[in-house]
Amino acid sequence: QVEITESGGGLVEPGGSLRLSCAATTNIFSIYDISWHRQVPGQQRERVAYMHTSGRTEYADSVEGRFTISRDNAKATMYLQMNALLPNDTAVYYCKAKRILNGVEYWGKGTLVTVSS
């Protein structure tokens, strides 16, 4: 059973940066589409960044130009670099890996990011 686990969340001041990591127990990221999602209590989970196996990326309008998704296949780790953070970026962030071929997907358990002064 594959597990993926986020790390790197915490408290940061507005305008600051954080890098989230998501490590897999098996090296799957080279053949799985990957994405980062976030959820605020009482609201729907939203996708903020996506990377196809080809390397093509997509971002939510709210984070375009500030967040960057990446992966290191050799380390079985994916990342979300977050810059110019805003209080509205406060949420629990989740990583996800999905294989389009068969629909198998894995979710991390989430890491809390709090942007506050």
Helices and strands as residue ranges (DSSP letters): E 4-7, E 10-12, E 18-24, E 33-39, E 46-51, E 57-59, E 67-72, G 73-75, E 77-82, G 87-89, E 91-98, E 105-107, E 111-115
